[in-house]
Amino acid sequence: MRLALAGIAALGLVACTPAPDGVERDQIALFEYAVAAQGCRIRTAQQYHTVGFEAGISREQAIAIAGYELAADRAQQLEDGTLVLTEGPCAPGAEDAPRMLEIGEAET
C-alpha cells in the first residue's frame, strides 16, 4: 500500500513533462525506486539491467526514462556517465519516504 501511495505521489510531480514513447508513468515511478535501490546512481550496463529487471521494464525503456529524468531536471549526469537521480525517492530528505521491500522482508 505504501509503495502504491509513493508511486502516485511521484507521478504527480512529473505530470507536466510527457513520458517517453512506449513508457507509462507508473513505469517511471518504478524506475525511480529501482534506481534508489542502487544508491540513486547507475552507470554500468549491469546496473541498467538490474534496474530494468526490478522495475519490470526493458533496457530500452530504462534508457528512455533516464533521458526523460535528465530532460525534466530530475537527474544529473556526471562526467563519467553516471546517472544520479535527484528527485523522487532520491530527493534530499527522502530517507523517510516509503521504499520497495526486499524479497522476504516483512512490512512494518
Secondary structure as a PSIPRED ss2 file (coil, helix, strand):
# PSIPRED VFORMAT (PSIPRED V4.0)

   1 M C   1.000  0.000  0.000
   2 R H   0.000  1.000  0.000
   3 L H   0.000  1.000  0.000
   4 A H   0.000  1.000  0.000
   5 L H   0.000  1.000  0.000
   6 A H   0.000  1.000  0.000
   7 G H   0.000  1.000  0.000
   8 I H   0.000  1.000  0.000
   9 A H   0.000  1.000  0.000
  10 A H   0.000  1.000  0.000
  11 L H   0.000  1.000  0.000
  12 G H   0.000  1.000  0.000
  13 L H   0.000  1.000  0.000
  14 V C   1.000  0.000  0.000
  15 A C   1.000  0.000  0.000
  16 C C   1.000  0.000  0.000
  17 T C   1.000  0.000  0.000
  18 P C   1.000  0.000  0.000
  19 A C   1.000  0.000  0.000
  20 P C   1.000  0.000  0.000
  21 D C   1.000  0.000  0.000
  22 G C   1.000  0.000  0.000
  23 V C   1.000  0.000  0.000
  24 E C   1.000  0.000  0.000
  25 R H   0.000  1.000  0.000
  26 D H   0.000  1.000  0.000
  27 Q H   0.000  1.000  0.000
  28 I H   0.000  1.000  0.000
  29 A H   0.000  1.000  0.000
  30 L H   0.000  1.000  0.000
  31 F H   0.000  1.000  0.000
  32 E H   0.000  1.000  0.000
  33 Y H   0.000  1.000  0.000
  34 A H   0.000  1.000  0.000
  35 V H   0.000  1.000  0.000
  36 A H   0.000  1.000  0.000
  37 A H   0.000  1.000  0.000
  38 Q C   1.000  0.000  0.000
  39 G C   1.000  0.000  0.000
  40 C C   1.000  0.000  0.000
  41 R E   0.000  0.000  1.000
  42 I E   0.000  0.000  1.000
  43 R C   1.000  0.000  0.000
  44 T C   1.000  0.000  0.000
  45 A H   0.000  1.000  0.000
  46 Q H   0.000  1.000  0.000
  47 Q H   0.000  1.000  0.000
  48 Y H   0.000  1.000  0.000
  49 H H   0.000  1.000  0.000
  50 T H   0.000  1.000  0.000
  51 V H   0.000  1.000  0.000
  52 G H   0.000  1.000  0.000
  53 F H   0.000  1.000  0.000
  54 E H   0.000  1.000  0.000
  55 A H   0.000  1.000  0.000
  56 G C   1.000  0.000  0.000
  57 I C   1.000  0.000  0.000
  58 S C   1.000  0.000  0.000
  59 R H   0.000  1.000  0.000
  60 E H   0.000  1.000  0.000
  61 Q H   0.000  1.000  0.000
  62 A H   0.000  1.000  0.000
  63 I H   0.000  1.000  0.000
  64 A H   0.000  1.000  0.000
  65 I H   0.000  1.000  0.000
  66 A H   0.000  1.000  0.000
  67 G H   0.000  1.000  0.000
  68 Y H   0.000  1.000  0.000
  69 E H   0.000  1.000  0.000
  70 L H   0.000  1.000  0.000
  71 A H   0.000  1.000  0.000
  72 A C   1.000  0.000  0.000
  73 D C   1.000  0.000  0.000
  74 R C   1.000  0.000  0.000
  75 A E   0.000  0.000  1.000
  76 Q E   0.000  0.000  1.000
  77 Q E   0.000  0.000  1.000
  78 L C   1.000  0.000  0.000
  79 E C   1.000  0.000  0.000
  80 D C   1.000  0.000  0.000
  81 G C   1.000  0.000  0.000
  82 T C   1.000  0.000  0.000
  83 L E   0.000  0.000  1.000
  84 V E   0.000  0.000  1.000
  85 L E   0.000  0.000  1.000
  86 T C   1.000  0.000  0.000
  87 E C   1.000  0.000  0.000
  88 G H   0.000  1.000  0.000
  89 P H   0.000  1.000  0.000
  90 C H   0.000  1.000  0.000
  91 A C   1.000  0.000  0.000
  92 P C   1.000  0.000  0.000
  93 G C   1.000  0.000  0.000
  94 A H   0.000  1.000  0.000
  95 E H   0.000  1.000  0.000
  96 D H   0.000  1.000  0.000
  97 A C   1.000  0.000  0.000
  98 P C   1.000  0.000  0.000
  99 R C   1.000  0.000  0.000
 100 M C   1.000  0.000  0.000
 101 L C   1.000  0.000  0.000
 102 E C   1.000  0.000  0.000
 103 I C   1.000  0.000  0.000
 104 G C   1.000  0.000  0.000
 105 E C   1.000  0.000  0.000
 106 A C   1.000  0.000  0.000
 107 E C   1.000  0.000  0.000
 108 T C   1.000  0.000  0.000
